[in-house]
Amino acid sequence: MPLTLRRQAALAGFLNLPLDFFAATRYSLVDGSTNAASLEIDKTALDALALFQTALPAQFFEEQRKSAGQAPEKGVYTGSVVVLLMILQRLLQGKGTLNGAVQQVLSGVLKWVLPRHKRIEECTLSPNTGAFSRARCRLPGLVVEMAADRIAEYLLAGHKEALPGLGRQAFLLDGSSVDLPHTPELVKAYPPASNQRGVSHWPMMRVLVAHDLVSGIAMRPARGPMYGSEAVSEQSLAEQIIDRLPEGSIVVWDRNFGVFKTSWYACQKNHPILARLTDSRARYLNGGKLPSKADRWIDWKPSRWDRRAHPELPADACIRVRLIAAQAVRKGKAIQLYLVTTLDPPVEPIVELYGFRWNIELDLRSLKQTVHLHSLRSTTPAMAEKELVLAVTAYNFVRAAICVAAQAANLDPRRISFSRAQDVVNACLPVLQATRSEGEYAIELERMLRRIAQCRLPSSHDRKTYRRAVWPRRGNFPKQKPAKESA
């Protein structure tokens, strides 16, 4: 399926591609075959596509400052430079420190985004991190969120449907947690967990993400405290995410979200739902029975518990949903599913669509393990929230490269390893920035995309399993003991 012009322009700008790259991209895969479908572009529209030189041009940040009544930026670390450096801190391998980001500026590899400044031209820019640190703090959180939304909108523009004949995009929703440094500000904003033995050490943030089912591109996450008097639930965060989704897209989630309030809110926003139900909730909706197979439309009304928990629900709140009971096979075992949906297709495509929900677990693993989002480093709530948003944007940077490579190679983006693709991007970015001409850049870019297309996941689902075993590692450093409290 050819890329739409808007999506081509968005990906071209985000990856700094030559705008005619998509006109005749065709290369051999690792097995020697070639992609069957060449990506065509209307050459008469190349002048219009030239407007998209980057996904986030410097003019975007200038307009935000102008609308806020602020003077134009004059330093080296402008809004566009700070956002890029914070993305590189999460994207590139290594320590990901402030000093590493400043060294990116001093090395000259980011000359295409740096403003014209006396310090840069004379090579007298200080290697100290103070200026960059202050610029990060000055950057408004609202501008960061708008930039993340803009990138996600560009990357998802004109995206294909989730399943053939469905005619809609689908998004997978799920939540996770992120630990934060122990500072007084973060402890107050995101209290640690506690139990009968006392209070934990690390502040905890609850995070909810929504990823496109096909490409894995993520929307801006919703967050809130996980514990304490101001703790938020995943269901309440889901309402924030729903407001950001493209119009009419399908929402796919698990039993944690298969409750009336969340489903009703999605339907009120004109988003079709596909949710799995717990056995007890399915029995309630089916009149006290749990059939192995069922497919019928019912009126889902809030229970007395729903009314007590959510008194803001209107008196006539009701959803016309389809209750489906079916069996699915996973790893050779039959699994009983109870689903509710507002979609009309037959049972088989509905069950197949829900089967893709596991992809969100893999996406969360990529975010927390590969992009190192299991913990944040910022010591204030405002900086932690900006770091979270731009870390997900860094994840989208790799997903964008995967989508371009998969489209050129006629592959499913989900069949490409995210971790291996990130390694390719990290290795090729310095080479791309060192090119001296557009022709040389196009050659290196094609090599990068070809290498990404070769990072395919194994197609076998019957890989040999091993008995789980944990071998403790020897501690090389002494552990800090808590100080004794004085009487």
C-alpha positions in Angstrom: 0.0 0.0 0.0 1.7 3.2 -1.1 2.4 5.9 1.5 0.2 8.9 1.3 1.9 12.2 0.4 1.3 13.7 3.9 2.9 10.6 5.5 5.8 10.6 3.1 6.4 14.3 3.9 6.2 13.7 7.6 8.6 10.7 7.6 10.9 12.5 5.2 11.1 15.5 7.4 11.4 13.6 10.7 14.3 11.5 9.4 15.8 14.4 7.4 15.3 12.4 4.1 15.7 13.9 0.6 12.2 14.5 -0.4 12.5 12.5 -3.6 13.7 9.4 -1.7 10.3 7.7 -1.8 10.0 8.2 -5.6 12.1 5.1 -6.5 13.2 3.3 -3.3 13.8 -0.4 -4.1 16.5 -2.6 -2.6 17.4 -6.2 -2.0 16.6 -7.9 1.2 18.9 -10.2 3.2 17.7 -13.3 1.3 18.4 -11.6 -2.1 14.7 -10.9 -3.0 13.4 -7.4 -3.7 10.4 -5.6 -2.5 7.4 -6.2 -4.8 5.8 -2.8 -4.6 7.8 0.3 -5.4 6.8 3.5 -3.5 5.5 6.0 -5.9 5.1 9.7 -5.4 3.4 12.4 -7.4 6.4 14.4 -8.6 4.3 17.5 -9.3 3.8 17.7 -5.5 7.5 17.8 -4.7 7.5 21.6 -4.3 4.7 21.3 -1.7 6.5 18.5 0.1 9.6 20.8 0.4 7.7 22.6 3.2 8.3 19.6 5.4 12.1 19.9 6.0 11.7 18.7 9.5 8.9 17.3 11.7 9.6 20.1 14.2 11.0 23.2 12.4 12.5 25.9 14.5 9.6 28.1 13.4 7.3 25.9 15.5 9.0 26.9 18.7 9.3 30.6 17.5 5.5 30.7 17.0 4.9 29.2 20.5 7.1 31.9 22.1 5.4 34.6 20.0 1.9 33.4 21.1 3.1 33.4 24.7 4.3 37.0 24.4 8.0 36.0 24.8 11.0 37.5 23.0 12.8 35.4 20.4 15.5 33.1 21.7 19.1 34.3 21.2 21.3 31.6 22.8 22.6 28.3 21.5 20.2 26.1 23.4 17.0 27.1 21.7 13.7 25.2 22.1 14.3 23.0 19.1 17.9 22.2 20.1 16.9 21.3 23.7 14.1 19.0 22.5 16.4 17.2 20.1 19.1 16.8 22.7 16.7 15.4 25.3 15.5 12.9 22.6 19.1 11.9 21.9 19.7 11.4 25.6 17.2 8.6 25.6 17.8 7.3 22.0 21.5 7.0 21.9 23.3 4.2 23.8 25.6 5.1 26.6 25.2 7.1 29.8 22.6 9.6 28.4 23.9 12.4 30.6 23.8 16.1 30.1 27.5 16.1 29.3 26.9 13.6 26.5 24.2 15.8 25.0 26.5 18.9 25.2 29.3 16.9 23.5 26.8 16.2 20.6 26.7 19.9 20.1 30.4 20.4 20.3 31.2 17.6 17.9 29.4 19.4 15.1 27.2 16.5 14.1 24.1 18.6 14.9 25.1 21.6 12.8 21.9 21.2 10.7 19.7 22.2 13.6 21.9 24.6 15.5 21.2 28.3 15.2 23.7 30.8 13.9 25.7 31.9 16.9 29.0 33.5 17.5 30.1 30.8 20.0 29.4 28.1 17.4 31.2 29.9 14.5 34.3 30.6 16.6 34.2 27.2 18.3 34.3 28.7 21.7 31.1 27.1 23.1 31.7 26.0 26.7 31.6 22.3 27.4 30.0 22.8 30.8 26.4 21.6 31.1 24.9 24.5 33.1 23.5 26.4 30.1 21.8 23.3 28.7 20.5 22.4 32.1 18.9 25.8 32.6 17.5 25.7 29.1 15.8 22.4 29.9 14.2 23.9 32.9 13.0 27.0 31.0 11.4 24.9 28.2 7.6 25.0 28.9 6.0 21.7 29.5 3.1 22.7 27.3 5.4 23.2 24.4 7.0 19.8 24.9 3.5 18.2 24.9 2.5 20.1 21.7 5.7 19.0 20.0 5.1 15.3 21.0 1.5 15.5 19.7 2.7 17.1 16.5 5.2 14.3 15.8 2.7 11.6 16.6 0.1 13.3 14.3 2.6 13.5 11.5 3.7 9.9 11.8 0.2 8.5 12.0 -1.2 10.7 9.2 -2.9 8.6 6.5 -2.1 5.3 8.3 -3.7 2.2 7.0 -6.5 0.3 8.6 -5.8 -2.2 11.4 -7.3 -5.2 9.5 -8.4 -5.5 5.8 -12.0 -4.3 5.4 -12.1 -2.7 8.9 -11.7 0.8 7.6 -10.3 2.2 10.9 -7.1 2.5 12.8 -6.9 0.7 16.1 -5.0 1.6 19.2 -3.8 -0.6 22.1 -4.0 0.8 25.6 -2.2 -0.4 28.7 -0.5 1.0 31.8 2.7 0.6 33.6 4.8 2.3 36.4 8.0 4.3 36.4 10.2 4.9 39.4 11.7 8.4 40.1 14.6 9.7 42.1 14.1 10.3 45.8 13.8 14.0 46.2 11.4 16.0 48.4 9.5 17.4 45.4 9.0 14.1 43.8 8.1 12.3 47.0 5.3 14.9 47.5 4.0 14.8 43.9 4.4 11.0 43.4 4.4 9.3 46.8 6.2 5.9 47.2 4.4 2.7 47.9 3.7 1.7 51.5 2.6 -1.4 53.4 2.5 -2.7 56.9 6.3 -2.6 57.1 6.6 1.0 56.2 7.1 3.4 53.3 9.2 2.5 50.3 12.0 4.6 49.0 11.3 5.4 45.4 8.5 7.7 44.2 6.3 6.0 41.7 4.5 7.4 38.6 1.6 5.6 36.9 1.8 5.8 33.1 -0.7 4.9 30.5 0.2 4.6 26.8 -1.7 4.1 23.6 0.1 2.5 20.6 -1.0 2.1 17.0 -1.8 -1.5 16.5 0.1 -1.8 13.1 3.1 0.5 13.4 3.6 0.7 17.2 3.8 4.5 17.1 2.8 5.9 20.5 0.6 8.8 21.4 1.7 11.2 24.2 1.4 9.2 27.5 -0.9 10.1 30.4 0.6 10.1 33.9 -0.3 10.6 37.5 0.7 9.5 41.0 0.4 5.8 41.7 0.0 6.0 45.4 -1.1 8.5 48.0 -4.3 10.5 48.5 -4.1 11.9 44.9 -3.5 8.5 43.3 -5.1 8.0 39.9 -6.4 4.8 38.3 -5.6 3.5 34.9 -9.2 3.9 34.0 -9.2 7.6 34.7 -6.0 8.0 32.8 -7.6 6.2 29.9 -10.1 9.1 29.5 -7.2 11.5 28.9 -5.7 9.1 26.3 -9.1 8.7 24.5 -9.3 12.5 24.0 -6.0 12.4 22.1 -6.8 9.5 19.7 -7.6 10.2 16.0 -11.3 10.5 15.4 -13.2 7.2 15.0 -10.2 5.0 15.9 -10.8 1.6 17.6 -9.8 1.2 21.2 -8.5 -2.3 22.2 -7.8 -3.0 25.9 -7.9 -5.8 28.4 -10.0 -6.8 31.4 -8.7 -4.0 33.5 -10.5 -1.5 31.2 -13.5 -3.6 30.4 -15.7 -1.7 32.8 -18.8 0.4 32.1 -17.5 3.9 32.9 -14.4 3.7 30.6 -16.3 2.0 27.8 -19.1 4.5 28.0 -16.7 7.4 27.8 -15.0 6.0 24.7 -18.4 5.5 23.0 -19.3 9.1 23.9 -16.2 10.2 22.0 -17.3 8.1 19.0 -14.5 5.5 19.5 -15.5 1.9 18.8 -14.3 -0.4 21.6 -13.1 -3.9 21.9 -12.6 -5.1 25.5 -12.1 -8.3 27.3 -14.4 -9.0 30.3 -13.8 -10.7 33.5 -15.8 -13.9 34.1 -17.9 -12.3 36.8 -18.7 -9.2 34.6 -19.5 -11.4 31.6 -21.8 -13.5 33.8 -23.6 -10.4 34.9 -24.1 -9.1 31.4 -25.3 -12.5 30.2 -28.0 -13.0 32.8 -25.9 -15.2 35.2 -24.6 -17.7 32.7 -21.2 -18.2 31.1 -21.6 -19.9 27.7 -18.6 -21.2 25.8 -20.0 -19.6 22.6 -22.2 -16.6 22.2 -22.7 -13.6 19.9 -25.6 -11.3 20.7 -26.3 -7.6 21.1 -27.3 -6.3 24.6 -27.9 -3.1 26.3 -25.1 -2.5 28.8 -26.3 -0.4 31.7 -24.3 0.6 34.8 -24.7 -1.6 37.9 -25.3 -0.3 41.4 -21.6 -0.4 42.1 -20.9 1.6 38.9 -23.4 4.2 40.1 -21.8 4.5 43.6 -18.3 4.7 42.1 -19.2 7.2 39.4 -22.2 9.3 40.5 -21.6 11.7 37.6 -23.0 9.1 35.1 -26.3 10.3 33.6 -29.5 8.5 34.6 -30.0 7.1 31.1 -26.4 6.0 30.6 -26.4 2.9 28.3 -24.2 1.3 25.7 -25.4 -0.9 22.9 -22.7 -3.6 22.8 -22.1 -7.0 21.3 -21.3 -9.7 23.8 -19.0 -12.4 22.3 -18.0 -15.7 23.9 -15.4 -17.6 21.9 -12.4 -19.8 22.4 -8.9 -18.9 21.1 -5.8 -21.1 20.9 -2.6 -19.7 22.3 0.6 -21.8 22.5 -1.4 -24.9 21.9 -3.8 -24.2 24.8 -7.5 -23.2 24.4 -8.4 -19.9 26.1 -12.0 -18.8 26.8 -12.6 -15.2 25.8 -15.5 -12.9 26.8 -15.4 -9.8 24.7 -17.6 -6.7 24.3 -17.5 -4.6 21.2 -19.4 -2.0 19.3 -18.1 -3.4 15.9 -20.1 -5.3 13.4 -17.7 -7.7 11.6 -18.0 -11.5 12.2 -16.6 -13.1 15.3 -13.4 -14.4 13.7 -12.0 -11.0 12.7 -13.0 -9.6 16.1 -11.1 -12.3 17.9 -8.2 -11.9 15.6 -8.2 -8.1 16.3 -8.1 -8.7 20.0 -5.2 -11.2 19.5 -3.0 -8.3 18.6 -3.4 -6.8 22.1 -0.2 -8.6 23.2 1.7 -6.2 21.1 1.3 -3.5 23.7 3.1 -5.7 26.2 6.0 -5.9 23.8 5.9 -2.1 23.2 6.0 -1.5 26.9 9.1 -3.8 27.1 10.7 -1.7 24.3 10.0 1.5 26.2 11.2 0.4 29.6 14.1 -1.9 28.6 15.4 -0.6 25.2 14.7 3.1 25.7 15.5 2.8 29.4 12.1 4.3 30.5 11.9 2.0 33.6 13.1 5.0 35.6 13.5 8.7 35.1 16.5 10.8 36.2 15.0 14.3 36.6 14.7 15.5 40.2 11.6 17.8 39.9 8.1 16.9 38.8 8.1 19.4 35.9 11.4 18.0 34.4 10.3 14.4 35.1 7.1 14.9 33.0 9.0 16.5 30.2 11.6 13.7 30.3 8.8 11.1 30.1 7.1 12.7 27.1 10.3 13.1 25.1 11.4 9.6 25.9 8.3 8.3 24.2 9.1 10.7 21.3 12.6 9.1 21.1 10.8 5.7 20.9 8.7 7.1 18.0 11.9 8.1 16.2 13.0 4.5 15.9 9.4 3.4 15.0 9.4 6.0 12.2 12.6 4.5 10.8 11.1 1.0 11.1 8.0 2.1 9.2 9.9 3.6 6.4 12.2 0.5 6.1 9.2 -1.9 6.3 7.2 0.0 3.7 10.1 0.0 1.3 10.7 -3.7 1.8 7.0 -4.6 1.8 7.2 -6.0 5.3 4.9 -5.8 8.4 6.5 -3.2 10.8 5.8 -5.5 13.7 8.1 -8.2 12.1 11.1 -6.0 12.7 13.0 -6.1 16.0 12.8 -2.8 17.8 16.0 -3.4 19.7 18.1 -4.3 16.7 16.6 -1.4 14.7 17.6 1.0 17.4 21.2 -0.3 17.2 21.2 0.4 13.5 19.8 3.9 14.0 22.4 4.6 16.7 25.3 3.4 14.4 24.1 5.2 11.3 23.1 8.6 12.7 26.7 9.9 12.9 27.5 8.6 9.4 24.4 10.4 8.0 25.4 13.6 9.7 28.9 13.4 8.3 27.8 13.2 4.6 28.8 16.1 2.4 26.2 15.9 -0.4 22.6 14.9 -0.9 23.7 12.0 -3.1 26.0 10.7 -0.5 23.3 11.2 2.1 20.8 9.2 0.0 23.2 6.3 -0.3 23.9 6.1 3.4 20.2 6.4 4.2 19.3 3.6 1.9 22.0 1.4 3.5 20.5 2.2 7.0 16.9 1.3 5.9 18.2 -1.8 4.2 19.9 -2.9 7.4 16.8 -2.1 9.4 14.7 -4.3 7.0 17.1 -7.1 7.7 16.4 -7.0 11.5 13.4 -9.3 11.1 12.2 -11.4 14.0 12.2 -15.2 13.7 9.1 -16.5 12.1 9.1 -19.8 14.1 6.7 -19.9 17.0 7.9 -23.3 18.2 11.2 -22.3 19.6 12.8 -24.5 22.2 11.9 -23.6 25.8 14.3 -23.8 28.7 13.7 -24.2 32.4 13.8 -20.8 34.2 16.7 -20.4 36.5 18.1 -17.3 38.3 21.9 -17.2 39.0 22.8 -14.5 41.5 25.5 -12.1 40.5 28.4 -11.3 42.9 28.1 -7.8 44.4 31.3 -5.9 43.6 30.4 -2.8 45.6 29.3 -2.4 49.2 25.6 -1.6 49.8 24.7 1.6 51.7 23.2 0.9 55.1 20.4 3.2 56.3 21.4 5.6 59.0 20.2 4.9 62.5 17.7 7.4 63.8 18.8 9.2 67.0 16.5 8.7 70.0 
